[in-house]
């Protein structure tokens, strides 16, 4: 048996393979001590850039691939030109260290000026592994490769673009929601220029699973939720703030 060194491009081929094997993580804490400094980014229209810090509190080294996507789906086309870009797009995150990425405008001229737009920041963390080993057992088997495989960890957070000069302050948006019950359907309208993400919604004390039915309501649009029982006399709701926390409880009653 003899041991052959790997080909120079073997590591790059392994990276491409790993990028297709990712685990989506819904919050800012990923795995093994990896975390983000925030759960969402609000990019103000007058700002030149925004920042996100990645913290590695583990004893492992990661290769980080960062990019902006039009949807949270990992299969989004990387070649599509986005209004924002992330710098650096690829970097090494050492153990027990942190690194800040910069989100800069690419071209926002085509985005609506009367409402927010939403995009998604994707961070793919690939843990460092030992060098692949090519093991040859005989002349007939030459070229057979044994390699370590490690899953990448993908974390996605929302990136909101907020144009300047919107008609109302963002803090006023949650209380502007309106509710209409039609039998077993509750229609929630958002008449504001901001995205509103529900954290909690109850009808006469009965909770609605907004997370499964779609918690985020786009500007000047509506979402419909399945409900039970007769027309509610009291509705309570809270929303996710732009800092990632939960707002005060809002109430409506007949």
Residue pairs with C-beta under 8 A, 6 or more apart in sequence:
1 135
1 136
1 137
2 136
3 133
3 134
3 135
3 136
4 134
4 135
4 136
5 134
6 131
6 132
6 133
6 134
6 145
7 134
10 132
10 145
10 147
11 131
11 132
14 132
14 147
15 63
15 126
17 149
18 126
18 149
18 150
18 151
18 152
19 65
19 124
19 126
19 152
21 151
21 152
22 74
22 124
22 151
22 152
22 153
22 154
23 31
23 151
23 152
23 153
23 154
24 72
24 74
24 154
24 155
24 156
25 31
25 153
25 154
25 155
25 156
26 156
27 39
28 35
28 36
28 37
28 38
28 39
28 155
28 157
28 244
29 35
30 36
30 123
30 125
30 153
30 155
31 125
31 153
32 58
32 60
32 127
32 153
33 55
33 56
33 57
33 58
33 60
34 54
34 55
34 56
34 57
34 58
34 62
34 125
34 153
34 155
35 54
35 55
35 57
36 52
36 53
36 54
36 55
36 123
36 155
36 157
37 52
37 53
37 54
37 55
38 52
38 157
38 243
38 244
39 157
39 244
40 157
40 158
40 159
40 160
40 240
40 242
40 244
41 50
41 52
41 103
41 121
41 157
41 158
41 159
41 160
42 50
42 160
42 162
42 242
43 50
43 84
43 103
43 159
43 160
43 161
43 162
44 50
44 162
44 164
45 108
45 161
45 162
45 163
45 164
45 165
46 164
48 104
48 105
49 102
49 103
49 104
49 105
50 102
50 103
50 159
51 100
51 101
51 102
51 103
52 100
52 101
52 103
52 121
52 157
53 98
53 99
53 100
53 101
54 64
54 93
54 98
54 99
54 100
54 101
54 123
55 98
56 62
56 93
56 94
56 95
56 96
56 97
56 98
57 96
58 95
58 96
59 95
59 96
60 95
60 127
60 128
61 92
61 93
61 94
61 95
61 127
61 128
62 92
62 93
62 125
62 126
62 127
62 128
63 90
63 91
63 92
63 93
63 125
63 126
63 128
64 90
64 91
64 92
64 93
64 99
64 123
64 124
64 125
64 126
65 89
65 90
65 123
65 124
65 126
66 86
66 88
66 89
66 90
66 91
66 101
66 121
66 122
66 123
66 124
67 78
67 82
67 86
67 89
67 121
67 122
68 82
68 83
68 84
68 85
68 86
68 103
68 119
68 120
68 121
68 122
68 159
69 76
69 82
69 119
69 120
69 121
69 122
69 156
70 76
70 80
70 82
70 119
70 120
71 120
72 120
72 122
72 156
74 122
74 154
81 106
81 107
82 106
82 119
83 105
83 106
83 107
83 108
83 110
83 111
83 117
83 119
83 161
84 103
84 104
84 105
84 106
84 108
84 119
84 159
84 161
85 103
85 104
85 106
86 101
86 102
86 103
86 121
87 101
87 102
87 104
88 101
91 99
93 99
93 125
103 121
103 159
108 161
111 117
111 161
111 163
112 163
113 163
113 165
114 163
114 166
114 167
114 193
115 163
115 166
115 193
115 194
115 219
115 220
116 160
116 161
116 162
116 163
116 166
116 193
116 194
116 195
116 219
117 160
117 161
118 158
118 159
118 160
118 161
118 195
118 216
118 218
119 158
119 159
119 160
119 161
120 156
120 157
120 158
120 159
121 156
121 157
121 158
121 159
122 154
122 155
122 156
123 154
123 155
123 156
124 152
124 153
124 154
125 152
125 153
125 154
125 155
126 150
126 152
126 153
127 150
127 152
127 153
129 148
129 150
130 148
132 145
132 146
132 147
132 148
133 146
133 147
134 143
134 144
134 145
134 146
135 144
135 145
135 146
136 142
136 143
136 144
137 144
160 195
160 242
162 170
162 194
166 193
166 194
167 193
168 176
168 192
168 193
170 194
170 242
172 192
173 190
173 192
173 193
173 194
173 196
174 196
174 237
174 238
174 239
174 247
174 250
175 250
176 190
176 191
176 192
177 188
177 189
177 190
177 196
177 217
177 237
177 250
178 188
178 189
178 191
179 186
179 187
179 188
179 189
179 235
179 252
180 186
180 187
180 189
181 187
181 203
181 227
181 231
181 232
184 226
184 227
184 228
185 224
185 225
185 226
185 227
186 203
186 208
186 224
186 225
186 226
186 227
186 232
187 222
187 223
187 224
188 198
188 201
188 217
188 222
188 223
188 224
188 225
189 221
189 222
190 196
190 217
190 218
190 219
190 220
190 221
190 222
190 223
191 220
192 219
192 220
193 219
193 220
194 219
195 216
195 217
195 218
195 219
196 216
196 217
196 239
197 215
197 216
197 217
197 239
197 240
198 210
198 215
198 216
198 217
198 237
198 238
198 239
198 240
199 210
199 215
199 237
199 238
199 239
199 240
199 246
199 247
200 207
200 210
200 236
200 237
200 238
200 246
200 249
201 207
201 208
201 210
201 225
201 235
201 236
201 237
202 208
202 235
202 236
202 237
203 227
203 229
203 232
203 234
203 235
204 229
204 232
204 233
204 234
205 234
206 227
206 228
206 229
208 225
208 226
208 227
210 225
213 223
213 225
213 226
214 223
215 240
217 223
233 253
233 254
234 251
234 252
234 253
234 254
235 251
235 252
235 253
236 249
236 250
236 251
236 252
237 249
237 250
238 246
238 247
238 248
238 249
238 250
239 246
239 247
239 250
240 246
240 247
241 247
